[in-house]
Amino acid sequence: MEGWWRFSRPSPAFGATAVLFAFRPRSCHWVRLRLAGMRTWPIGSKPMSDDRPSGADSPMMLWDTAKGAKIAFEPGAVVKIYTCGITPYDSAHVGHGATFLAYDVLQRRLRDRGHMTRCVRNVTDVDDDILRRSRELGVHYLDLAAEEMARFDADMAALELLPAWREPRATSAIPDILGFVGAAVDKGFAYTAGGAVYFSVGRFDRFGQVSHLDREQMLVLAAERGGNPDDPLKRDPLDFVLWQPSLPGEPTWESRWGPGRPGWHVECSALALRELGTTVDLHGGGTDLVFPHHDCELAQSEAVTGELFVRHWMHVGMVRLDGEKMSKSLGNLVFIHDLLKEWEPAAVRLAILAHHYRTSWDFGMDLLGTAARRLSVWRRAGDGPGALGEVRQALDDDLDTVSALAAIDQAAAAGLGVSEAAMLLGVRLG
């Protein structure tokens, strides 16, 4: 029998059934066995064991946007996470890095606590922005998406982000989207007009439960963020598109409402449902997605499935440049690949982690110099578990990376090796 084997105590994931773990060197997989069958996990996603790290018995506390409070985040052994990914019509900027690093650190601590994580990060490869940009460049929208996704993947790999469990493209889900839109229509939550399908927010009495904005605030943001409240085909200015006719030259798919393409919000609902099921443990993205995107996503998902869509909403603050939100539409971007030409990836990562994920902050090149000096100090301190307990405690308190970095600084100054604590933050010192 290859590899080595050990028994565990009865597993909470399987009721009272005793579980057997095995490691198979040739396949590089942990294997979990029980009488009824067998499942496997790759290395890095080892199932919860009896040797959980210190502090894992107390809950992780995370801010929940919808509840407006810091509450216990207590998922099961497998944590299902959905984060809104990029629209690949330009390179990844510091704002993207800050967003995805937050969920990377979250996953690292969850795995450290003994959980498996399944993080789905979608790719919006068909929407107004990428189609407009592809027309400007005179290239096919999918070619543009492929080029920018290659850059994005290289940048995120350089920053040592954990790979997404799944990274589905919106164009891969057209049949799922058509089925989802059809269900919304059949259940009376959506209506057709002018070849388009709209979700009726008046039919969903909990609309806005993520943002908790009033109607006037919603109308302002809808106008700013592509909601098109002046569309004369809408019954309510806040209704949103599920399916729309394609403009000349745009990609089109056949549907029962005529040829067209999906709306923005429905893509994430269909992908989350397909990849993770009706309910996800944690859904994330930048704070600019709270409304309209996540309010709309929640409404249509729960309308169609009749079940809870998200247990915990976690959002990341904006990165600003000269006081303005860093965004593609404003053109005030600092690209990750440009920073990596002058600074090593660990320094870029540290510069971002020096800010709490929920705060909005201003980027400046001086942050990279500070991060590089901090990295040098940590490296001189050498290997060891210094500050590991303090870092775990800080991350369990709403992913407080600011306090985590300060704890490592203090340990390094005291001559303690800090490589293990740094690695929990995704910073490799060796």
C-alpha positions as CSV (number, residue, x, y, z in Angstrom):
1,M,0.0,0.0,0.0
2,E,1.6,3.2,-1.1
3,G,2.2,6.2,1.2
4,W,1.3,6.5,4.8
5,W,-2.0,6.4,6.6
6,R,-3.6,7.5,9.8
7,F,-7.0,7.5,11.4
8,S,-8.8,10.6,12.6
9,R,-11.5,11.1,15.2
10,P,-15.1,11.1,14.0
11,S,-15.3,14.0,11.5
12,P,-17.9,16.7,11.8
13,A,-18.2,16.7,8.0
14,F,-19.4,13.1,8.0
15,G,-21.4,13.0,11.3
16,A,-20.2,10.2,13.5
17,T,-18.3,8.4,10.8
18,A,-14.6,7.8,11.5
19,V,-12.5,9.1,8.6
20,L,-9.2,7.8,7.2
21,F,-6.6,10.2,5.7
22,A,-3.9,9.1,3.3
23,F,-1.2,10.7,1.3
24,R,-0.3,9.2,-2.1
25,P,3.1,10.4,-3.3
26,R,2.6,9.5,-6.9
27,S,-0.6,11.4,-7.3
28,C,0.3,14.1,-4.7
29,H,-3.2,14.1,-3.2
30,W,-4.6,13.8,0.2
31,V,-7.3,11.1,0.2
32,R,-10.1,11.0,2.6
33,L,-11.8,7.6,3.0
34,R,-14.9,6.3,4.7
35,L,-17.1,3.3,4.3
36,A,-19.4,5.1,1.8
37,G,-16.8,6.3,-0.6
38,M,-13.7,8.4,-1.3
39,R,-13.0,12.0,-2.1
40,T,-9.6,13.7,-2.8
41,W,-8.1,17.1,-2.4
42,P,-4.9,18.6,-3.9
43,I,-2.0,19.5,-1.6
44,G,-2.7,22.9,0.0
45,S,-6.3,22.0,0.6
46,K,-5.8,19.4,3.3
47,P,-9.0,18.6,5.2
48,M,-9.6,19.7,8.7
49,S,-7.5,17.6,11.1
50,D,-7.1,17.3,14.9
51,D,-3.9,19.3,14.7
52,R,-5.6,22.7,14.0
53,P,-3.5,25.7,14.8
54,S,-3.8,27.7,18.0
55,G,-6.8,30.1,17.9
56,A,-8.8,28.0,15.5
57,D,-11.4,27.3,18.2
58,S,-12.4,31.0,18.4
59,P,-14.3,32.3,15.4
60,M,-12.9,34.6,12.8
61,M,-14.6,38.0,12.9
62,L,-15.4,39.7,9.6
63,W,-17.3,42.8,8.6
64,D,-20.5,42.0,6.8
65,T,-21.6,44.8,4.4
66,A,-25.2,43.7,4.4
67,K,-25.5,43.5,8.2
68,G,-23.3,46.6,8.8
69,A,-21.4,44.9,11.6
70,K,-18.4,42.8,12.4
71,I,-19.7,39.3,13.0
72,A,-18.4,35.8,13.4
73,F,-17.6,34.1,10.1
74,E,-18.1,30.4,10.9
75,P,-18.3,28.4,7.6
76,G,-18.1,24.6,7.4
77,A,-15.1,22.6,6.5
78,V,-15.4,23.7,2.8
79,V,-15.7,27.4,2.3
80,K,-17.4,28.5,-0.9
81,I,-16.2,32.0,-2.0
82,Y,-17.3,34.0,-5.0
83,T,-15.4,37.1,-5.9
84,C,-16.2,39.4,-8.9
85,G,-13.2,39.3,-11.2
86,I,-12.0,41.6,-13.9
87,T,-13.4,42.8,-17.2
88,P,-10.3,42.2,-19.3
89,Y,-10.1,45.2,-21.5
90,D,-7.0,46.8,-19.8
91,S,-4.2,45.7,-17.5
92,A,-4.5,45.0,-13.8
93,H,-4.0,48.1,-11.6
94,V,-3.2,48.6,-7.9
95,G,-6.9,48.7,-7.1
96,H,-7.3,45.2,-8.6
97,G,-4.3,44.0,-6.6
98,A,-5.7,45.4,-3.4
99,T,-9.1,43.6,-4.0
100,F,-7.7,40.2,-4.8
101,L,-5.0,40.3,-2.2
102,A,-7.7,40.7,0.5
103,Y,-9.4,37.5,-0.5
104,D,-6.0,35.8,-0.9
105,V,-5.1,36.6,2.7
106,L,-8.6,35.5,3.8
107,Q,-8.1,32.1,2.1
108,R,-4.6,31.7,3.6
109,R,-5.9,32.2,7.1
110,L,-8.9,30.0,6.5
111,R,-6.7,27.2,5.3
112,D,-4.4,27.8,8.2
113,R,-7.4,27.3,10.5
114,G,-8.0,23.9,8.8
115,H,-10.6,24.7,6.1
116,M,-10.6,24.0,2.4
117,T,-11.4,26.9,0.2
118,R,-13.1,27.0,-3.2
119,C,-12.8,30.5,-4.6
120,V,-14.5,31.2,-7.9
121,R,-13.4,34.4,-9.6
122,N,-15.3,35.2,-12.8
123,V,-14.1,36.8,-16.0
124,T,-16.5,39.3,-17.6
125,D,-15.5,38.7,-21.2
126,V,-18.7,40.2,-22.7
127,D,-20.2,43.5,-21.6
128,D,-20.4,47.1,-22.7
129,D,-16.9,48.1,-21.6
130,I,-15.0,45.3,-23.3
131,L,-17.1,45.6,-26.5
132,R,-16.5,49.3,-26.6
133,R,-12.8,48.9,-26.1
134,S,-12.5,46.2,-28.7
135,R,-14.2,48.5,-31.3
136,E,-11.8,51.3,-30.4
137,L,-8.8,49.0,-30.9
138,G,-10.2,47.2,-34.0
139,V,-9.7,43.8,-32.5
140,H,-12.1,40.9,-31.7
141,Y,-13.4,41.2,-28.1
142,L,-12.3,37.6,-27.2
143,D,-8.8,38.3,-28.5
144,L,-8.6,41.4,-26.3
145,A,-9.9,39.4,-23.3
146,A,-7.3,36.6,-23.9
147,E,-4.4,39.1,-24.1
148,E,-5.4,41.0,-21.0
149,M,-6.2,37.8,-19.0
150,A,-2.7,36.5,-19.8
151,R,-1.3,39.8,-18.3
152,F,-3.6,39.6,-15.4
153,D,-2.6,36.0,-14.6
154,A,1.1,36.8,-14.8
155,D,0.7,39.8,-12.5
156,M,-1.3,37.9,-9.9
157,A,1.1,35.0,-10.0
158,A,4.0,37.4,-9.5
159,L,2.2,38.7,-6.4
160,E,1.9,35.0,-5.3
161,L,-1.9,34.9,-5.2
162,L,-3.4,31.5,-4.6
163,P,-4.9,30.2,-7.8
164,A,-8.6,30.5,-8.1
165,W,-10.4,27.2,-7.7
166,R,-12.4,28.1,-10.8
167,E,-12.1,31.1,-13.1
168,P,-15.1,30.8,-15.5
169,R,-15.8,33.2,-18.3
170,A,-19.2,34.7,-18.9
171,T,-19.2,33.5,-22.5
172,S,-18.9,29.9,-21.2
173,A,-22.2,30.3,-19.4
174,I,-24.7,31.4,-22.1
175,P,-26.9,28.3,-21.8
176,D,-26.9,28.7,-18.0
177,I,-27.7,32.4,-18.4
178,L,-30.6,31.7,-20.8
179,G,-32.0,29.1,-18.4
180,F,-31.7,31.6,-15.5
181,V,-33.4,34.4,-17.3
182,G,-36.2,32.1,-18.4
183,A,-36.8,31.1,-14.8
184,A,-37.0,34.7,-13.8
185,V,-39.6,35.4,-16.5
186,D,-41.6,32.3,-15.7
187,K,-41.7,33.1,-12.0
188,G,-43.0,36.6,-12.7
189,F,-39.9,38.5,-11.6
190,A,-38.9,39.7,-15.1
191,Y,-40.7,41.1,-18.1
192,T,-39.9,41.6,-21.8
193,A,-39.9,44.9,-23.7
194,G,-38.3,45.8,-27.0
195,G,-36.5,42.5,-27.4
196,A,-34.9,42.9,-23.9
197,V,-35.7,41.2,-20.6
198,Y,-35.8,43.3,-17.4
199,F,-35.8,42.3,-13.8
200,S,-38.6,44.0,-12.0
201,V,-37.3,45.3,-8.6
202,G,-40.8,46.0,-7.5
203,R,-41.5,42.2,-7.5
204,F,-38.7,41.6,-5.0
205,D,-39.5,43.2,-1.7
206,R,-36.0,42.9,-0.3
207,F,-34.2,44.8,-3.1
208,G,-31.3,46.9,-1.7
209,Q,-30.6,44.7,1.3
210,V,-26.8,44.7,0.6
211,S,-26.4,48.5,0.2
212,H,-29.4,49.7,2.3
213,L,-29.5,52.8,0.1
214,D,-32.6,54.8,-0.3
215,R,-34.3,55.1,-3.7
216,E,-32.8,58.5,-4.5
217,Q,-29.3,57.4,-3.8
218,M,-29.9,54.3,-5.9
219,L,-31.1,56.4,-8.9
220,V,-28.0,58.6,-8.7
221,L,-25.6,55.6,-8.6
222,A,-27.5,53.7,-11.3
223,A,-27.0,56.6,-13.6
224,E,-23.3,56.8,-12.8
225,R,-22.6,53.0,-13.0
226,G,-24.3,51.9,-16.2
227,G,-27.8,51.3,-14.8
228,N,-29.4,53.5,-17.5
229,P,-32.4,54.6,-15.3
230,D,-33.7,56.7,-18.3
231,D,-34.4,53.7,-20.4
232,P,-38.0,54.3,-21.7
233,L,-38.7,50.6,-21.9
234,K,-38.4,50.1,-18.1
235,R,-41.4,50.0,-15.9
236,D,-39.3,51.3,-13.0
237,P,-36.0,53.3,-13.5
238,L,-34.3,50.9,-11.1
239,D,-35.3,47.8,-13.1
240,F,-32.2,46.2,-14.7
241,V,-31.4,44.3,-17.9
242,L,-31.1,40.5,-17.8
243,W,-31.0,40.1,-21.6
244,Q,-30.6,42.7,-24.3
245,P,-30.5,43.0,-28.1
246,S,-27.0,43.2,-29.5
247,L,-25.9,46.3,-31.4
248,P,-24.5,45.9,-34.9
249,G,-21.1,44.2,-34.8
250,E,-21.6,42.9,-31.2
251,P,-21.7,39.2,-30.4
252,T,-25.1,37.7,-30.3
253,W,-26.8,34.5,-29.2
254,E,-30.2,33.2,-30.0
255,S,-32.8,33.2,-27.2
256,R,-36.6,32.8,-26.9
257,W,-36.8,36.6,-26.7
258,G,-34.8,37.1,-29.8
259,P,-31.0,37.4,-30.6
260,G,-29.0,39.3,-28.1
261,R,-26.5,39.1,-25.2
262,P,-26.6,38.9,-21.4
263,G,-26.8,41.9,-19.1
264,W,-23.9,42.4,-16.6
265,H,-25.5,41.4,-13.3
266,V,-27.0,38.1,-14.5
267,E,-23.6,36.7,-15.6
268,C,-22.4,36.5,-12.0
269,S,-25.6,34.9,-10.7
270,A,-25.5,32.2,-13.3
271,L,-21.8,31.4,-12.8
272,A,-22.1,31.3,-9.0
273,L,-25.1,29.0,-9.2
274,R,-23.3,26.7,-11.7
275,E,-20.0,26.6,-9.9
276,L,-20.9,26.7,-6.2
277,G,-24.6,26.0,-5.9
278,T,-27.5,28.1,-4.7
279,T,-25.8,29.5,-1.5
280,V,-22.2,30.7,-1.2
281,D,-20.5,31.3,2.2
282,L,-18.8,34.6,1.2
283,H,-19.2,37.0,-1.7
284,G,-16.8,39.8,-2.4
285,G,-15.6,42.6,-4.6
286,G,-14.8,46.3,-4.4
287,T,-17.1,48.7,-2.6
288,D,-18.0,50.1,-6.0
289,L,-19.9,46.9,-6.7
290,V,-22.2,47.0,-3.7
291,F,-24.7,48.9,-5.7
292,P,-26.0,48.3,-8.2
293,H,-24.2,45.0,-9.0
294,H,-24.5,43.1,-5.8
295,D,-27.9,44.3,-4.9
296,C,-29.1,43.2,-8.3
297,E,-27.2,40.0,-8.1
298,L,-28.8,39.1,-4.8
299,A,-32.3,40.0,-5.9
300,Q,-32.3,38.0,-9.1
301,S,-30.6,35.0,-7.5
302,E,-33.0,34.6,-4.6
303,A,-35.9,35.3,-6.8
304,V,-35.0,32.5,-9.1
305,T,-33.8,29.9,-6.5
306,G,-36.0,30.8,-3.5
307,E,-33.0,30.3,-1.3
308,L,-30.4,32.3,0.5
309,F,-27.8,33.5,-2.0
310,V,-24.9,34.7,0.3
311,R,-24.2,34.2,3.9
312,H,-21.6,36.9,4.3
313,W,-20.8,40.0,2.1
314,M,-17.2,41.3,2.2
315,H,-16.1,44.3,0.3
316,V,-12.7,46.0,-0.3
317,G,-12.2,49.8,-0.2
318,M,-11.0,51.8,-3.2
319,V,-7.5,52.8,-4.0
320,R,-7.2,56.5,-5.0
321,L,-4.6,58.4,-6.9
322,D,-4.4,62.2,-6.2
323,G,-7.7,61.9,-4.3
324,E,-9.7,60.2,-7.1
325,K,-10.7,56.6,-7.2
326,M,-8.3,54.6,-9.4
327,S,-10.4,53.4,-12.3
328,K,-10.2,52.6,-16.0
329,S,-12.9,55.0,-16.8
330,L,-10.9,57.9,-15.3
331,G,-7.6,56.7,-16.7
332,N,-5.7,57.4,-13.5
333,L,-4.2,54.0,-13.2
334,V,-1.0,52.6,-11.8
335,F,-0.5,49.2,-13.3
336,I,0.8,46.2,-11.4
337,H,3.1,45.2,-14.3
338,D,4.8,48.6,-14.3
339,L,5.5,48.4,-10.6
340,L,7.0,45.0,-11.0
341,K,9.5,46.4,-13.4
342,E,11.1,48.4,-10.6
343,W,10.1,46.7,-7.4
344,E,10.1,43.0,-6.3
345,P,6.7,41.5,-6.0
346,A,6.9,40.9,-2.2
347,A,7.4,44.7,-1.8
348,V,4.4,45.5,-3.9
349,R,2.4,43.0,-1.9
350,L,3.5,44.5,1.4
351,A,2.8,48.0,0.2
352,I,-0.9,47.0,-0.4
353,L,-1.2,45.0,2.8
354,A,-0.1,48.0,4.9
355,H,-3.7,49.2,4.5
356,H,-6.8,47.6,6.0
357,Y,-8.9,46.0,3.3
358,R,-12.0,48.0,4.2
359,T,-10.4,51.4,4.1
360,S,-10.0,53.5,0.9
361,W,-6.4,54.9,0.6
362,D,-4.2,57.0,-1.6
363,F,-1.4,55.3,-3.5
364,G,2.0,56.9,-3.7
365,M,5.4,55.6,-4.8
366,D,6.8,56.3,-1.3
367,L,4.8,53.3,-0.1
368,L,7.0,51.0,-2.2
369,G,10.2,52.3,-0.6
370,T,8.7,51.8,2.9
371,A,7.6,48.2,2.0
372,A,11.1,47.4,0.5
373,R,12.8,48.5,3.8
374,R,10.3,46.5,5.8
375,L,11.0,43.4,3.7
376,S,14.8,43.8,4.2
377,V,14.4,43.9,8.0
378,W,12.2,40.8,8.0
379,R,14.7,38.9,5.8
380,R,17.6,39.8,8.1
381,A,15.6,38.4,11.0
382,G,15.7,35.0,9.4
383,D,13.5,31.9,9.6
384,G,11.2,31.1,12.6
385,P,7.7,31.4,14.0
386,G,8.1,34.8,15.6
387,A,4.8,36.8,15.8
388,L,2.9,33.9,14.2
389,G,0.3,33.8,17.0
390,E,-0.1,37.6,16.9
391,V,-0.6,37.5,13.1
392,R,-3.2,34.8,13.4
393,Q,-5.0,36.9,16.1
394,A,-4.9,40.0,13.9
395,L,-6.2,38.3,10.8
396,D,-9.1,36.8,12.9
397,D,-10.0,40.3,13.8
398,D,-11.5,41.4,10.4
399,L,-8.2,40.7,8.5
400,D,-6.3,43.4,10.3
401,T,-3.2,43.2,8.1
402,V,-2.0,46.6,9.6
403,S,-1.7,45.1,13.0
404,A,-0.2,41.9,11.6
405,L,2.6,43.8,9.9
406,A,3.3,45.7,13.1
407,A,3.5,42.5,15.1
408,I,6.1,41.1,12.6
409,D,8.0,44.3,12.7
410,Q,8.2,44.1,16.5
411,A,9.3,40.4,16.4
412,A,12.0,41.1,13.8
413,A,13.3,44.0,15.8
414,A,13.6,41.7,18.8
415,G,15.7,39.3,16.8
416,L,13.1,36.7,16.2
417,G,12.8,34.8,12.9
418,V,9.5,35.8,11.2
419,S,9.3,33.7,8.1
420,E,6.3,31.7,9.1
421,A,4.2,34.7,10.1
422,A,5.3,36.4,6.8
423,M,4.2,33.4,4.8
424,L,0.8,33.5,6.4
425,L,0.4,36.9,4.7
426,G,1.7,35.4,1.4
427,V,5.2,37.1,1.8
428,R,8.0,34.7,1.0
429,L,11.3,35.7,2.7
430,G,13.5,32.9,1.3
